[in-house]
Amino acid sequence: MSRPVVEQRRLHYRGRQFHFVSYDGLPANPKRAQPATVPAWWLMGAGTRWEVMPFHPGQDEAELHRAFTAWLDAHAFPSVDESGG
């Protein structure tokens, strides 16, 4: 069985560059009490990675862009009160 190709996307958003990478899921490892994981998109940065959302091969680019920016707004940028207060 062939191994899926790792996908990468770079996104320029709010004046910053973000790098997203897809990773395969992993089977459960009962010896280490680790549950199985699903394939997912991860945000890479400063030697760390953060799980963003499930990975679906062939997902539409515009849909990915919307999902990545929504995740960044919710997790990477602090809430800003639009009224200035």
DRENVO-469991 format. One record per atom (N, C-alpha, C, O, CB): residue in one letter; atom name; y, z, x. Coordinates in steps of 0.05 Angstrom, whole numbers, plus 5000, padded with zeros to 4 digits. Each point is the difference from the previous one (the first is absolute). Last residue first. Glycine has a CB too. Example, Ala and Ser with C-alpha at 12.3 -4.5 7.8 and 13.67 -1.06 7.14 Angstrom:
{s, N, {4955, 5142, 5257}}
{s, CA, {5024, 5001, 5016}}
{s, C, {5022, 5014, 4985}}
{s, O, {5022, 5004, 5010}}
{s, CB, {4965, 4953, 5014}}
{a, N, {4898, 5042, 4982}}
{a, CA, {5024, 5000, 4982}}
{a, C, {5024, 5000, 5018}}
{a, O, {5000, 5013, 5021}}
{a, CB, {4977, 5012, 4941}}
REM end
This chain:
{g, N, {5987, 5454, 4735}}
{g, CA, {5002, 5029, 4998}}
{g, C, {4976, 5012, 5005}}
{g, O, {4998, 5025, 4999}}
{g, CB, {5036, 4971, 4970}}
{g, N, {4985, 4909, 5024}}
{g, CA, {5014, 5011, 5023}}
{g, C, {5002, 5030, 5000}}
{g, O, {5013, 5012, 5017}}
{g, CB, {5013, 4947, 4984}}
{s, N, {4928, 4976, 4938}}
{s, CA, {5027, 5007, 4992}}
{s, C, {5017, 5012, 5023}}
{s, O, {5024, 5005, 4997}}
{s, CB, {4959, 5002, 4957}}
{e, N, {4923, 4968, 5053}}
{e, CA, {5017, 4977, 4999}}
{e, C, {5028, 5006, 4992}}
{e, O, {5018, 4984, 5007}}
{e, CB, {4942, 4990, 4980}}
{d, N, {4967, 5086, 5067}}
{d, CA, {5012, 5000, 4974}}
{d, C, {5020, 4977, 4999}}
{d, O, {5020, 5000, 5015}}
{d, CB, {4974, 5050, 4979}}
{v, N, {4918, 4955, 5068}}
{v, CA, {5029, 5000, 5001}}
{v, C, {5010, 4999, 4972}}
{v, O, {4993, 4982, 4984}}
{v, CB, {5008, 4996, 5062}}
{s, N, {4902, 5048, 5012}}
{s, CA, {5014, 4993, 4975}}
{s, C, {5030, 5002, 5004}}
{s, O, {5010, 5019, 5011}}
{s, CB, {4950, 4997, 4962}}
{p, N, {4980, 4960, 5112}}
{p, CA, {5006, 5023, 4983}}
{p, C, {5014, 4990, 4974}}
{p, O, {5013, 4979, 5000}}
{p, CB, {4991, 5052, 5041}}
{f, N, {4923, 4911, 5015}}
{f, CA, {5029, 5004, 4998}}
{f, C, {5005, 5024, 4981}}
{f, O, {4988, 5002, 4979}}
{f, CB, {5021, 4949, 5030}}
{a, N, {4902, 5020, 5010}}
{a, CA, {5013, 4998, 5027}}
{a, C, {5030, 5005, 4999}}
{a, O, {5012, 5006, 5020}}
{a, CB, {4953, 4962, 4992}}
{h, N, {4973, 5033, 4909}}
{h, CA, {4989, 5017, 5021}}
{h, C, {5016, 5000, 5026}}
{h, O, {5000, 5020, 5015}}
{h, CB, {4957, 4972, 4965}}
{a, N, {5064, 4958, 4935}}
{a, CA, {4989, 5026, 4991}}
{a, C, {4992, 5018, 5023}}
{a, O, {5002, 5025, 4997}}
{a, CB, {4981, 4952, 4963}}
{d, N, {5050, 4934, 5056}}
{d, CA, {5021, 5015, 4985}}
{d, C, {4990, 5028, 4992}}
{d, O, {5015, 5019, 5001}}
{d, CB, {5003, 4937, 4982}}
{l, N, {4920, 4986, 5058}}
{l, CA, {5020, 5009, 5019}}
{l, C, {5022, 5016, 4986}}
{l, O, {5009, 5021, 5010}}
{l, CB, {4982, 4939, 5019}}
{w, N, {4944, 4999, 4917}}
{w, CA, {4988, 5022, 5015}}
{w, C, {5021, 5011, 5020}}
{w, O, {5002, 5025, 5002}}
{w, CB, {4952, 4955, 4993}}
{a, N, {5070, 4944, 4957}}
{a, CA, {4999, 5023, 4982}}
{a, C, {4989, 5024, 5014}}
{a, O, {5009, 5023, 4997}}
{a, CB, {4985, 4946, 4964}}
{t, N, {5007, 4950, 5086}}
{t, CA, {5027, 5011, 4998}}
{t, C, {5000, 5024, 4980}}
{t, O, {5015, 5019, 5005}}
{t, CB, {5005, 4935, 5005}}
{f, N, {4898, 5000, 5001}}
{f, CA, {5008, 5013, 5026}}
{f, C, {5028, 5013, 4997}}
{f, O, {5004, 5023, 5008}}
{f, CB, {4968, 4944, 5018}}
{a, N, {4995, 4982, 4901}}
{a, CA, {4985, 5025, 5003}}
{a, C, {5008, 5015, 5025}}
{a, O, {5003, 5024, 5000}}
{a, CB, {4959, 4955, 4976}}
{r, N, {5077, 4936, 5008}}
{r, CA, {5009, 5019, 4980}}
{r, C, {4986, 5027, 5003}}
{r, O, {5012, 5021, 4999}}
{r, CB, {4997, 4941, 4969}}
{h, N, {4962, 4967, 5087}}
{h, CA, {5027, 5008, 5007}}
{h, C, {5010, 5021, 4981}}
{h, O, {5012, 5020, 5008}}
{h, CB, {4996, 4934, 5011}}
{l, N, {4909, 5007, 4961}}
{l, CA, {4998, 5018, 5023}}
{l, C, {5028, 5010, 5008}}
{l, O, {5003, 5024, 5004}}
{l, CB, {4956, 4952, 5012}}
{e, N, {5038, 4958, 4918}}
{e, CA, {4989, 5025, 4989}}
{e, C, {4998, 5021, 5023}}
{e, O, {5007, 5023, 4996}}
{e, CB, {4967, 4952, 4968}}
{a, N, {5050, 4938, 5060}}
{a, CA, {5022, 5013, 4985}}
{a, C, {4991, 5027, 4989}}
{a, O, {5016, 5019, 5000}}
{a, CB, {5003, 4935, 4989}}
{e, N, {4915, 4993, 5054}}
{e, CA, {5020, 5010, 5019}}
{e, C, {5023, 5014, 4986}}
{e, O, {5009, 5022, 5009}}
{e, CB, {4979, 4941, 5022}}
{d, N, {4910, 5032, 4928}}
{d, CA, {5025, 4984, 5001}}
{d, C, {5021, 5013, 5018}}
{d, O, {5004, 5025, 4999}}
{d, CB, {4986, 4959, 4955}}
{q, N, {4903, 5032, 5062}}
{q, CA, {5021, 5010, 4982}}
{q, C, {5026, 4983, 5005}}
{q, O, {5006, 4994, 5023}}
{q, CB, {4973, 5053, 4977}}
{g, N, {4931, 4948, 5045}}
{g, CA, {5012, 4979, 4984}}
{g, C, {5022, 5008, 4981}}
{g, O, {5009, 4984, 4984}}
{g, CB, {4948, 4994, 5020}}
{p, N, {4975, 5098, 5025}}
{p, CA, {5003, 4974, 5014}}
{p, C, {5012, 4979, 4981}}
{p, O, {4993, 4998, 4977}}
{p, CB, {4969, 5013, 5053}}
{h, N, {5053, 5094, 4965}}
{h, CA, {4986, 4980, 4984}}
{h, C, {5004, 4973, 5014}}
{h, O, {5023, 4990, 4999}}
{h, CB, {4983, 5037, 4957}}
{f, N, {5007, 5088, 5062}}
{f, CA, {5002, 4973, 5010}}
{f, C, {4983, 4982, 4983}}
{f, O, {4977, 5005, 4995}}
{f, CB, {5031, 5011, 5052}}
{p, N, {5044, 5084, 4932}}
{p, CA, {4975, 4985, 5004}}
{p, C, {5006, 4971, 5009}}
{p, O, {5020, 4988, 4992}}
{p, CB, {4958, 5040, 4972}}
{m, N, {5096, 5042, 5063}}
{m, CA, {4988, 4992, 4975}}
{m, C, {4974, 4985, 5005}}
{m, O, {4995, 4993, 5023}}
{m, CB, {5051, 5004, 4955}}
{v, N, {5005, 5059, 5089}}
{v, CA, {5020, 4991, 4980}}
{v, C, {4987, 4994, 4973}}
{v, O, {5009, 5011, 4980}}
{v, CB, {5018, 4970, 5058}}
{e, N, {4957, 5083, 5058}}
{e, CA, {4988, 4983, 4980}}
{e, C, {5020, 4994, 4978}}
{e, O, {5013, 5017, 4990}}
{e, CB, {4941, 5003, 5020}}
{w, N, {5069, 4999, 5094}}
{w, CA, {5001, 5012, 4974}}
{w, C, {4987, 4981, 4980}}
{w, O, {5007, 4977, 4999}}
{w, CB, {5035, 5050, 5013}}
{r, N, {4963, 4994, 5104}}
{r, CA, {4997, 4981, 4977}}
{r, C, {4999, 5017, 4975}}
{r, O, {4989, 5022, 4999}}
{r, CB, {4988, 4943, 5029}}
{t, N, {5059, 5041, 5084}}
{t, CA, {4989, 5012, 4976}}
{t, C, {4997, 4979, 4979}}
{t, O, {5013, 4979, 5001}}
{t, CB, {5009, 5065, 5009}}
{g, N, {5021, 4944, 5076}}
{g, CA, {4974, 5011, 5006}}
{g, C, {4986, 5014, 4977}}
{g, O, {4980, 5014, 5003}}
{g, CB, {5036, 4991, 5043}}
{a, N, {5071, 4952, 4944}}
{a, CA, {5002, 5022, 5019}}
{a, C, {4972, 5013, 5005}}
{a, O, {4998, 5024, 5001}}
{a, CB, {5049, 4984, 4985}}
{g, N, {4945, 4929, 4935}}
{g, CA, {5026, 5007, 5012}}
{g, C, {4996, 5024, 5019}}
{g, O, {4988, 5020, 4993}}
{g, CB, {5036, 4963, 4967}}
{m, N, {4930, 4948, 4954}}
{m, CA, {4997, 5008, 5027}}
{m, C, {5027, 5009, 5012}}
{m, O, {5020, 4987, 4993}}
{m, CB, {4940, 4981, 5012}}
{l, N, {4987, 5024, 4894}}
{l, CA, {5026, 4997, 5013}}
{l, C, {4996, 5011, 5029}}
{l, O, {4991, 5022, 5003}}
{l, CB, {5036, 4980, 4953}}
{w, N, {4894, 4957, 4975}}
{w, CA, {5012, 5023, 5014}}
{w, C, {5026, 4992, 5013}}
{w, O, {5003, 4977, 5010}}
{w, CB, {4951, 5041, 4999}}
{w, N, {4967, 4949, 4910}}
{w, CA, {5023, 4993, 5017}}
{w, C, {5011, 5026, 5012}}
{w, O, {5001, 5020, 4986}}
{w, CB, {5010, 4939, 4985}}
{a, N, {4882, 5028, 4999}}
{a, CA, {5028, 5007, 4992}}
{a, C, {5020, 4988, 5019}}
{a, O, {4994, 4993, 5023}}
{a, CB, {4988, 5050, 4959}}
{p, N, {4905, 4969, 4980}}
{p, CA, {5018, 4985, 5016}}
{p, C, {5029, 5005, 4991}}
{p, O, {5006, 5002, 4976}}
{p, CB, {4959, 4962, 5032}}
{v, N, {4970, 5116, 4973}}
{v, CA, {5003, 4972, 4991}}
{v, C, {5017, 4985, 5020}}
{v, O, {5016, 5012, 5015}}
{v, CB, {4978, 5002, 4936}}
{t, N, {4939, 5075, 5067}}
{t, CA, {5028, 4991, 4995}}
{t, C, {4999, 4971, 4991}}
{t, O, {4982, 4985, 5007}}
{t, CB, {5036, 5048, 5027}}
{a, N, {4912, 5061, 4967}}
{a, CA, {5004, 4972, 5005}}
{a, C, {5029, 4993, 4994}}
{a, O, {5014, 5014, 4985}}
{a, CB, {4938, 4976, 5002}}
{p, N, {5027, 5111, 5045}}
{p, CA, {4995, 4982, 4977}}
{p, C, {5004, 4970, 5008}}
{p, O, {5013, 4994, 5020}}
{p, CB, {5001, 5043, 4948}}
{q, N, {4956, 5050, 5094}}
{q, CA, {5021, 4981, 4996}}
{q, C, {4993, 4981, 4977}}
{q, O, {4978, 4988, 5000}}
{q, CB, {5035, 5014, 5049}}
{a, N, {4939, 5073, 5002}}
{a, CA, {5012, 5007, 4975}}
{a, C, {5025, 4982, 4994}}
{a, O, {5020, 5009, 4990}}
{a, CB, {4964, 5038, 5015}}
{r, N, {4949, 4948, 5068}}
{r, CA, {5027, 5009, 5006}}
{r, C, {5016, 5008, 4975}}
{r, O, {5024, 5005, 5002}}
{r, CB, {4976, 4966, 5039}}
{k, N, {4912, 4996, 4952}}
{k, CA, {4997, 5018, 5023}}
{k, C, {5027, 5012, 5008}}
{k, O, {5001, 5022, 5010}}
{k, CB, {4960, 4951, 5006}}
{p, N, {5032, 4959, 4915}}
{p, CA, {4993, 5027, 4992}}
{p, C, {4998, 5020, 5023}}
{p, O, {5006, 5023, 4996}}
{p, CB, {4970, 4956, 4966}}
{n, N, {5077, 4929, 5021}}
{n, CA, {4985, 5011, 5022}}
{n, C, {4994, 5029, 4993}}
{n, O, {5015, 5018, 5006}}
{n, CB, {5007, 4951, 5028}}
{a, N, {5008, 4930, 4913}}
{a, CA, {5000, 5029, 5002}}
{a, C, {4983, 5009, 5024}}
{a, O, {4981, 4986, 5008}}
{a, CB, {5025, 5019, 4942}}
{p, N, {5039, 4898, 5055}}
{p, CA, {4980, 5014, 4984}}
{p, C, {5002, 5030, 5004}}
{p, O, {5011, 5010, 5020}}
{p, CB, {4958, 4951, 4983}}
{l, N, {5117, 4972, 5005}}
{l, CA, {4978, 5012, 5016}}
{l, C, {4979, 5013, 4981}}
{l, O, {5008, 5011, 4980}}
{l, CB, {5024, 4996, 5059}}
{g, N, {5048, 4908, 4956}}
{g, CA, {4992, 5026, 4992}}
{g, C, {4976, 5009, 5017}}
{g, O, {4988, 4984, 5014}}
{g, CB, {5027, 5007, 4939}}
{d, N, {5060, 4941, 5086}}
{d, CA, {4976, 5001, 4984}}
{d, C, {4996, 5029, 4990}}
{d, O, {5009, 5019, 5013}}
{d, CB, {4970, 4943, 5013}}
{y, N, {5120, 5002, 4996}}
{y, CA, {4976, 5011, 5013}}
{y, C, {4977, 5000, 4980}}
{y, O, {5004, 5005, 4977}}
{y, CB, {5025, 5024, 5054}}
{s, N, {5079, 4925, 4986}}
{s, CA, {4977, 5006, 4983}}
{s, C, {4977, 5010, 5017}}
{s, O, {4996, 4991, 5022}}
{s, CB, {5019, 4974, 4944}}
{v, N, {5096, 5042, 5051}}
{v, CA, {4975, 4988, 5009}}
{v, C, {4978, 5008, 4980}}
{v, O, {4999, 5023, 4991}}
{v, CB, {5016, 4979, 5058}}
{f, N, {5102, 4993, 4968}}
{f, CA, {4978, 5008, 4983}}
{f, C, {4975, 4986, 5010}}
{f, O, {5001, 4976, 5006}}
{f, CB, {5029, 5032, 4954}}
{h, N, {5076, 5018, 5074}}
{h, CA, {4976, 4985, 5007}}
{h, C, {4977, 5012, 4984}}
{h, O, {4993, 5023, 5003}}
{h, CB, {5024, 4967, 5044}}
{f, N, {5100, 5004, 4954}}
{f, CA, {4976, 5015, 4994}}
{f, C, {4976, 4982, 5004}}
{f, O, {5001, 4976, 4995}}
{f, CB, {5024, 5052, 4972}}
{q, N, {5090, 4982, 5057}}
{q, CA, {4976, 4983, 5001}}
{q, C, {4975, 5018, 4995}}
{q, O, {4998, 5021, 5013}}
{q, CB, {5024, 4946, 5019}}
{r, N, {5088, 5043, 4936}}
{r, CA, {4978, 5009, 5018}}
{r, C, {4977, 4981, 4998}}
{r, O, {4997, 4986, 4979}}
{r, CB, {5017, 5062, 5017}}
{g, N, {5068, 4951, 4948}}
{g, CA, {5009, 5000, 5028}}
{g, C, {4979, 5008, 5020}}
{g, O, {5006, 5004, 5024}}
{g, CB, {5038, 5005, 4959}}
{r, N, {4938, 4983, 4922}}
{r, CA, {5021, 5021, 5005}}
{r, C, {5007, 5002, 5029}}
{r, O, {5004, 5022, 5010}}
{r, CB, {4979, 5003, 4950}}
{y, N, {4937, 4917, 5037}}
{y, CA, {5010, 5013, 4976}}
{y, C, {5019, 5022, 5007}}
{y, O, {4995, 5017, 5017}}
{y, CB, {4962, 4972, 4959}}
{h, N, {4969, 4929, 5061}}
{h, CA, {5027, 5010, 5007}}
{h, C, {5012, 5011, 4974}}
{h, O, {5004, 4985, 4981}}
{h, CB, {5002, 4982, 5058}}
{l, N, {4888, 5015, 4993}}
{l, CA, {5020, 5000, 4979}}
{l, C, {5026, 5012, 5011}}
{l, O, {5000, 5022, 5010}}
{l, CB, {4964, 4982, 4954}}
{r, N, {4930, 4954, 5063}}
{r, CA, {5024, 5013, 5010}}
{r, C, {5021, 4996, 4979}}
{r, O, {5003, 4978, 4989}}
{r, CB, {4986, 5014, 5060}}
{r, N, {4897, 5006, 4954}}
{r, CA, {5025, 4991, 4988}}
{r, C, {5023, 5016, 5013}}
{r, O, {4998, 5024, 5003}}
{r, CB, {4980, 4963, 4953}}
{q, N, {4907, 4987, 5055}}
{q, CA, {5024, 5015, 5009}}
{q, C, {5024, 4988, 4986}}
{q, O, {5002, 4975, 4996}}
{q, CB, {4977, 5036, 5048}}
{e, N, {4903, 4994, 4952}}
{e, CA, {5025, 4987, 4993}}
{e, C, {5023, 5018, 5009}}
{e, O, {4998, 5024, 5000}}
{e, CB, {4981, 4952, 4961}}
{v, N, {4911, 5007, 5067}}
{v, CA, {5022, 5019, 4997}}
{v, C, {5025, 4984, 4994}}
{v, O, {5007, 4981, 5014}}
{v, CB, {4971, 5053, 5017}}
{v, N, {4922, 4931, 4945}}
{v, CA, {5022, 4998, 5019}}
{v, C, {5021, 5021, 4994}}
{v, O, {5007, 5004, 4976}}
{v, CB, {4985, 4946, 5029}}
{p, N, {4900, 5061, 4975}}
{p, CA, {5025, 4990, 4989}}
{p, C, {5022, 4999, 5021}}
{p, O, {5000, 5016, 5019}}
{p, CB, {4987, 5003, 4936}}
{r, N, {4908, 4969, 5069}}
{r, CA, {5020, 5021, 4997}}
{r, C, {5026, 4989, 4989}}
{r, O, {5009, 4979, 5009}}
{r, CB, {4970, 5046, 5029}}
{s, N, {4917, 4936, 4948}}
{s, CA, {5024, 4999, 5017}}
{s, C, {5019, 5022, 4992}}
{s, O, {5001, 5010, 4977}}
{s, CB, {4993, 4941, 5028}}
{m, N, {4895, 5046, 4991}}
{m, CA, {5024, 5000, 4983}}
{m, C, {5025, 5000, 5018}}
{m, O, {5002, 5016, 5018}}
{m, CB, {4973, 5008, 4945}}
REM end
